[in-house]
Amino acid sequence: MNKILKLSALTLSIASLYGCNSESTENVEKSSEKNHFALIEKITLPEGNEICSVGGIQLIIGYDENNNKILDDNEKTTDKSICNDGSLNKSGEDEILLNKAIVNIGMITKGDSQCELGGQEVIYGVDKNGNAALEVDEIEDNIVLCAKGELTPPDALINALTTTNSITEPNSTITIEALVSNIPENSTFVWSDAEGNILAPKDLTKPELLKVTVGENEGTEIYQLRLTHTDDNGKKSIQTKKISITISNLKSSVTSIALKEKQVFLPEGYQTQAVSGDITGAVIYAKPIITNAQAKSITTPESTELVGFVSERKPLNQGKNTSDILSNTITSLDISSIKEYSKTVLSNGDIAASYNIELKIAKKPTDLLSDIMKKIAVNKIGGNIDTLIPAQSEIEKTIPV
């Protein structure tokens, strides 16, 4: 029973692949002068083989003379080989058959989401209707051959993908932009989601811009652009690039730039611009600040039992790493004695430590916090910060609690 089921499935598959109407059958028979269909068999060539030393694929072509839907050894007359280094080989003298088996090769650019070092996209099939073109329903396979450095691929077409709302609320609409330098003529932009569904830009005159409405559930959604350019000689360059969007109820206006392997996030207040040349990336501009932020006074609430802060800044003149900054900050606080309870330096350079300190001069907790912030939190030398005012209930102590 299993054998019968498998045979039936094979028969249906072959029929759908090579079955055609009477007009296409007539064209095939006239052009070949044979009452048989052309078939293509694909073989993967490993590295080190005699045809393609760097590996590739071989397409073997012939006529199904016994109509068994399989290309037998005595029916194989011609072959085409596409190597991973971009070289092509063919053997056999049946030019009619070679023309009937159409093979389209597009060059994948550097920085492609599938092939970082570039490669080739091979699409092949049998020209069943005899129009010398490969129609969608005639395509038998689409193969991607990624290079390993042995191929000189075209330069990248897409510098980066950006969005100003990379962290957005469910069901919201965002705009994704492809940064492309001098969009060349004869280019096609095809946007899609993670499931491969094609997404059309709202404005067809600006195919580099895509407006999309995200889903209703929190999580991450992936969107992809496939940019194809055909030059005057008919050579095709292809690049795909992806960008991820975070869906969260905690919306944040964050600019995102998708590069080769990384996605960079910028805080609100920045804009991006495409840049050409041997670069994958974008120029970043900060939007102008209308008024300068001025320091003010902040009063610590009454009955506060814990005070602290969080900030991010460059090392400046406090040290080259977190350990140096922490050590220099602690020793600058007029400490009479100090006891270290724990200190852990993580692999990424972060540090966590706890101390029990005794001050030489009694201070209120808020004043001590202010001193620490001036040492460790300002983001430029001589920078200014708000004045922290202790609560009236605070008491000066040499041993902070």
Secondary structure, 3 states (H helix, E strand, C coil): CHHHHHHHHHHHHHHHHHCCCHHHHHHHHHHHCCCCCEEEEEEEECCCCCCCCCCEEEEEEEECCCCCCCCCHHHEEEEEEEECCCCEEEECCCHHHHHHEEEEEEEECCCCCCCCCCEEEEEEEECCCCCCCCCHHHEEEEEEEECCCCCCCCCCCCCEEEECCCEECCCCEEEEEEECCCCCCCEEEEEEECCCCEECCCCCCCCCEEEEECCCCCEEEEEEEEEEEECCCCCEEEEEEEEEEEECCCCECCEEEECCCCEEEECCCEEEEECCCCCCCEEEEECCCCCCCCCCEEECCCCCCCCCCCCCCCCCCCCCCHHHHHHHHHHCCCEEEEEEEEEEECCCCCEEEEEEEEECCCECHHHHHHHHHHHHCCCCCCCCCCEEECCCCCCCECCCC
